[in-house]
Amino acid sequence: MASRQQIGFGGIVSFELDTGQVCIKTSAKGLDYFSLAESLDGVERLICHPSTMTHVTLSQPAKANASISERLIRLSVGIEDGDDL
């Protein structure tokens, strides 16, 4: 899909997990190589749960309109070696 929509690629990957919000945040905090953080404009590896972090102030209808679900996760990939990921 990305190759049809973009010219080149960025460092953010978004996906949805088939689990609840509590499990998502608990799992994110237990990662070894990604830090749970809101800033996605740096060069370090970060993971974000937009619904409760970057988009927490939006109403549920606004989140739905922006495709921000409770299951959405965003990874910001930094400048590290691909084998480290």
Sine and cosine of phi, psi and omega as CSV:
sin_phi,cos_phi,sin_psi,cos_psi,sin_omega,cos_omega
0.00,0.00,-0.67,0.74,-0.04,-1.00
-0.87,0.49,-0.65,0.76,-0.02,-1.00
-0.92,0.38,-0.43,0.90,0.07,-1.00
-0.98,0.20,-0.48,0.88,-0.11,-0.99
-0.99,-0.16,-0.28,0.96,-0.17,-0.99
-0.76,-0.65,0.37,-0.93,0.22,-0.98
-0.93,-0.36,0.95,-0.31,-0.11,-0.99
0.99,0.11,0.06,-1.00,-0.08,-1.00
-0.71,-0.71,0.40,-0.92,0.00,-1.00
-0.95,-0.30,-0.15,-0.99,-0.07,-1.00
-0.97,-0.23,0.26,0.97,0.00,-1.00
-0.90,-0.44,0.75,-0.66,0.05,-1.00
-0.87,-0.49,0.78,-0.62,0.02,-1.00
-0.89,-0.45,0.62,-0.78,0.04,-1.00
-0.37,-0.93,0.27,-0.96,0.04,-1.00
-0.93,-0.38,0.64,-0.77,0.06,-1.00
-0.98,-0.18,0.49,-0.87,0.02,-1.00
-1.00,-0.08,0.91,0.41,-0.01,-1.00
-0.39,-0.92,0.13,-0.99,-0.02,-1.00
-0.99,0.14,0.25,-0.97,-0.05,-1.00
-0.85,0.52,-0.67,0.74,-0.02,-1.00
-0.89,0.46,-0.69,0.73,0.02,-1.00
-0.90,0.44,-0.62,0.79,0.00,-1.00
-0.89,0.46,-0.77,0.64,-0.04,-1.00
-0.93,0.38,-0.61,0.79,0.04,-1.00
-0.90,0.43,-0.69,0.72,0.01,-1.00
-0.90,0.43,-0.66,0.75,-0.02,-1.00
-0.89,0.46,-0.62,0.78,0.00,-1.00
-0.94,0.35,-0.37,0.93,-0.03,-1.00
-1.00,-0.03,0.07,1.00,-0.01,-1.00
-0.96,0.28,0.58,-0.82,0.01,-1.00
-1.00,0.08,-0.55,0.83,-0.16,-0.99
-0.96,-0.29,-0.14,0.99,0.00,-1.00
-0.83,-0.55,0.67,-0.74,0.06,-1.00
-0.99,-0.14,0.65,-0.76,0.07,-1.00
-0.97,0.23,0.92,-0.39,-0.06,-1.00
-0.38,-0.92,0.37,-0.93,-0.02,-1.00
-1.00,0.05,-0.48,0.88,-0.06,-1.00
-0.97,0.26,0.84,-0.55,0.01,-1.00
-0.89,-0.45,0.45,0.89,-0.03,-1.00
-0.89,-0.45,0.22,0.98,0.01,-1.00
-0.99,-0.12,-0.22,-0.98,0.00,-1.00
-0.94,-0.35,0.18,0.98,0.02,-1.00
-0.98,-0.18,0.31,-0.95,0.02,-1.00
-0.97,0.23,0.83,-0.56,0.00,-1.00
-0.70,-0.71,0.43,-0.90,0.11,-0.99
-0.80,-0.60,0.61,-0.79,-0.06,-1.00
-0.67,-0.74,0.61,-0.79,0.14,-0.99
-0.94,-0.33,1.00,0.01,-0.16,-0.99
-0.80,0.60,-0.62,0.79,-0.06,-1.00
-0.86,0.51,-0.56,0.83,-0.02,-1.00
-0.94,-0.35,0.05,1.00,-0.04,-1.00
-0.83,-0.56,-1.00,0.03,-0.11,-0.99
-0.93,0.37,-0.45,0.89,-0.06,-1.00
-0.88,-0.47,0.37,0.93,-0.08,-1.00
-0.88,0.48,-0.49,0.87,-0.06,-1.00
-0.99,0.15,-0.18,0.98,0.02,-1.00
-0.97,0.26,0.54,-0.84,0.10,-0.99
-0.94,0.34,0.29,-0.96,0.02,-1.00
-0.86,0.50,-0.68,0.73,0.05,-1.00
-0.89,0.46,-0.62,0.79,0.03,-1.00
-0.92,0.39,-0.64,0.77,0.06,-1.00
-0.89,0.46,-0.69,0.72,0.01,-1.00
-0.89,0.46,-0.65,0.76,0.02,-1.00
-0.90,0.44,-0.52,0.85,0.01,-1.00
-1.00,-0.05,0.11,0.99,-0.03,-1.00
0.87,0.49,0.58,0.81,0.06,-1.00
-0.98,-0.19,1.00,-0.10,0.01,-1.00
-1.00,-0.08,0.18,-0.98,0.05,-1.00
-0.92,0.38,-0.33,0.94,-0.06,-1.00
-0.99,-0.12,-0.04,1.00,-0.06,-1.00
-0.96,0.27,0.72,-0.70,0.07,-1.00
-0.81,-0.58,0.62,-0.79,0.10,-1.00
-0.83,-0.56,0.75,-0.66,0.10,-1.00
-0.94,-0.33,0.74,-0.67,0.13,-0.99
-0.96,-0.28,0.89,-0.45,-0.04,-1.00
-1.00,-0.06,0.76,-0.65,-0.05,-1.00
-1.00,0.01,-0.57,-0.82,-0.08,-1.00
-0.97,-0.24,0.27,0.96,-0.01,-1.00
-0.96,0.29,0.22,-0.98,0.04,-1.00
-0.91,0.42,0.66,-0.75,-0.01,-1.00
-0.85,0.53,-0.52,0.86,0.01,-1.00
-0.93,0.38,-0.38,0.92,0.03,-1.00
-0.96,0.28,-0.34,0.94,-0.03,-1.00
-1.00,0.10,0.00,0.00,0.00,0.00
